[in-house]
Amino acid sequence: MKIAQEIRAGNVIMHGKDPMIVLRTEYARGGRGAATVRMKLKGLLGNIGTEVVFKADDKMDQIILDHKECTYSYFADPMYVFMDTDYNQYEVEAENMGDALNYLEDGMAVEVVFYEGKAISVELPTSVEREITWTEPAVKGDTSGKVLKPAKIATGFEIPVPLFVSQGDRIEIDTRTGEYRKRV
């Protein structure tokens, strides 16, 4: 059991009957000493979002999720299939994949997240290297400030990149923010 003011973004708590991941917390100290914590939550199983206000000293169950290193195998509509080193297969529903779909490619190493023995989502590495499959050529003379142009990677995900990046270049992308980091 943890009290509400100790809960941070990224923690998983039980709210009602559903496990919820905490997206944002906001601590507020009201008049007469009544402190509150406003939390933005998202359901782990149903992808339902909500915002709840707790008293700062409310107690709640924190859930520890299991993680396992796996590699992406294939897509079997509507499930994405991952395999661990012992050749066990785990299926994750497409709606629970979130932004991971923008970077997923065959054989990619990810961490599969489990809740009560069921695979519920995946966590990507913080950065990935991808090849630019399409981008416009740079326009000479357009170099004032930080100028970006659109580029696409093999999954079809579009990312803004600096002008000097060209088609066929490999770049590093931050998977948390979806931003260009550097040319590799």
C-alpha positions as CSV (number, residue, x, y, z in Angstrom):
1,M,0.0,0.0,0.0
2,K,1.2,3.5,-0.9
3,I,-0.3,6.9,-0.1
4,A,-1.5,9.0,-3.0
5,Q,1.2,11.6,-2.7
6,E,4.0,9.0,-3.2
7,I,2.5,7.8,-6.5
8,R,4.4,9.0,-9.6
9,A,3.8,8.9,-13.4
10,G,4.4,5.4,-14.7
11,N,3.2,3.6,-11.6
12,V,0.3,1.2,-11.9
13,I,-2.4,1.3,-9.3
14,M,-5.8,-0.4,-8.7
15,H,-8.7,2.0,-9.2
16,G,-12.0,0.3,-8.5
17,K,-11.6,-3.2,-10.1
18,D,-9.3,-2.1,-12.9
19,P,-5.5,-1.7,-13.0
20,M,-4.6,1.8,-14.2
21,I,-1.4,3.3,-15.3
22,V,-0.6,6.8,-13.9
23,L,0.1,9.2,-16.8
24,R,0.4,12.4,-14.7
25,T,0.2,13.5,-11.1
26,E,-0.4,17.0,-9.7
27,Y,0.0,17.7,-6.0
28,A,-2.1,20.6,-4.7
29,R,-2.1,22.1,-1.2
30,G,-5.5,23.6,-0.5
31,G,-6.7,26.0,2.2
32,R,-7.0,24.7,5.8
33,G,-4.3,22.0,5.1
34,A,-6.4,19.8,2.8
35,A,-3.8,18.5,0.3
36,T,-5.0,16.7,-2.8
37,V,-3.4,14.7,-5.7
38,R,-5.0,14.9,-9.1
39,M,-4.1,11.9,-11.3
40,K,-4.6,11.3,-14.9
41,L,-5.1,7.5,-15.3
42,K,-5.4,5.1,-18.3
43,G,-6.8,1.6,-18.0
44,L,-4.3,-1.2,-18.7
45,L,-6.8,-3.6,-20.0
46,G,-9.5,-1.4,-21.6
47,N,-7.5,1.7,-22.7
48,I,-10.1,3.9,-20.9
49,G,-8.8,7.3,-19.7
50,T,-10.0,9.1,-16.6
51,E,-8.9,11.9,-14.2
52,V,-9.4,11.4,-10.5
53,V,-8.7,13.5,-7.4
54,F,-7.5,11.8,-4.2
55,K,-6.7,13.1,-0.7
56,A,-2.9,13.2,-0.3
57,D,-3.1,10.6,2.5
58,D,-5.5,8.1,0.7
59,K,-4.0,4.6,0.6
60,M,-4.0,2.6,-2.6
61,D,-2.6,-0.7,-3.9
62,Q,0.4,-0.4,-6.2
63,I,0.7,-3.2,-8.7
64,I,4.1,-4.6,-9.8
65,L,4.0,-5.8,-13.4
66,D,6.1,-8.6,-14.8
67,H,8.4,-7.9,-17.8
68,K,10.0,-10.3,-20.1
69,E,12.5,-9.8,-23.0
70,C,11.0,-11.0,-26.3
71,T,11.4,-10.4,-30.0
72,Y,8.6,-9.4,-32.4
73,S,7.6,-12.4,-34.7
74,Y,4.5,-11.5,-36.8
75,F,1.1,-9.9,-37.0
76,A,-2.0,-12.2,-36.8
77,D,-4.9,-9.8,-37.1
78,P,-5.8,-8.4,-34.4
79,M,-2.8,-9.7,-32.4
80,Y,0.9,-9.0,-32.5
81,V,2.9,-12.1,-31.6
82,F,6.2,-12.0,-29.6
83,M,8.5,-14.9,-28.7
84,D,10.9,-15.3,-25.8
85,T,14.2,-17.2,-25.7
86,D,12.4,-20.4,-24.7
87,Y,10.2,-20.2,-27.9
88,N,7.1,-19.3,-25.9
89,Q,4.7,-17.1,-27.9
90,Y,2.8,-14.2,-26.4
91,E,0.0,-12.3,-28.1
92,V,-0.7,-8.6,-27.5
93,E,-3.8,-6.9,-28.9
94,A,-3.3,-4.2,-31.5
95,E,-5.3,-1.6,-29.5
96,N,-2.8,-2.0,-26.6
97,M,0.3,-1.5,-28.7
98,G,-0.1,2.3,-28.8
99,D,2.9,4.2,-30.3
100,A,5.0,1.0,-30.5
101,L,3.4,0.3,-33.9
102,N,5.3,3.3,-35.3
103,Y,8.7,1.6,-34.7
104,L,8.0,-2.1,-34.8
105,E,9.9,-4.3,-37.2
106,D,10.5,-8.1,-37.6
107,G,13.0,-9.5,-35.0
108,M,13.0,-6.3,-32.9
109,A,13.8,-6.9,-29.2
110,V,11.1,-5.5,-26.8
111,E,9.9,-6.0,-23.3
112,V,6.5,-7.6,-23.0
113,V,4.5,-6.4,-20.0
114,F,2.4,-9.0,-18.1
115,Y,-0.5,-8.5,-15.7
116,E,-1.7,-11.7,-13.9
117,G,0.0,-13.9,-16.5
118,K,-1.6,-12.1,-19.5
119,A,0.5,-10.1,-22.0
120,I,-1.0,-6.6,-22.0
121,S,1.5,-4.3,-23.7
122,V,5.0,-3.8,-24.9
123,E,7.8,-1.4,-23.9
124,L,10.3,-0.3,-26.6
125,P,13.9,0.6,-26.1
126,T,14.3,4.3,-25.5
127,S,15.8,4.8,-29.0
128,V,15.8,2.9,-32.3
129,E,17.7,3.2,-35.6
130,R,15.6,3.3,-38.7
131,E,16.3,4.0,-42.4
132,I,14.6,7.0,-44.1
133,T,12.5,5.6,-47.0
134,W,11.2,8.9,-48.3
135,T,12.0,12.6,-47.8
136,E,12.1,15.7,-49.9
137,P,15.5,17.0,-51.1
138,A,16.9,20.0,-49.2
139,V,16.2,23.5,-50.6
140,K,19.4,25.5,-50.8
141,G,19.4,28.7,-48.8
142,D,16.7,27.7,-46.4
143,T,18.9,27.5,-43.4
144,S,17.7,30.2,-41.0
145,G,17.2,28.7,-37.5
146,K,16.3,25.1,-36.9
147,V,14.5,24.1,-40.1
148,L,12.9,20.6,-40.3
149,K,11.3,18.7,-43.1
150,P,9.1,15.6,-43.1
151,A,10.6,12.1,-43.6
152,K,9.0,8.6,-43.5
153,I,10.5,5.4,-42.2
154,A,9.6,1.8,-43.4
155,T,6.5,1.6,-41.1
156,G,5.0,4.7,-42.7
157,F,5.5,6.8,-39.6
158,E,6.4,10.4,-40.4
159,I,9.0,12.2,-38.4
160,P,10.5,15.8,-38.8
161,V,14.2,15.7,-39.6
162,P,16.9,18.4,-40.3
163,L,17.5,19.5,-43.9
164,F,20.8,17.6,-44.3
165,V,19.1,14.2,-43.8
166,S,18.4,12.5,-47.1
167,Q,16.6,9.4,-48.4
168,G,18.5,6.1,-47.5
169,D,20.2,7.6,-44.4
170,R,19.9,5.8,-41.0
171,I,18.7,7.9,-38.1
172,E,18.2,7.4,-34.4
173,I,14.7,8.2,-33.1
174,D,13.7,8.7,-29.4
175,T,10.7,6.3,-29.0
176,R,9.3,8.2,-26.0
177,T,8.9,11.5,-27.8
178,G,9.0,10.4,-31.5
179,E,11.8,13.0,-32.2
180,Y,14.9,12.8,-34.4
181,R,18.1,12.4,-32.3
182,K,20.9,12.1,-34.7
183,R,22.1,10.6,-38.0
184,V,23.9,7.3,-37.7
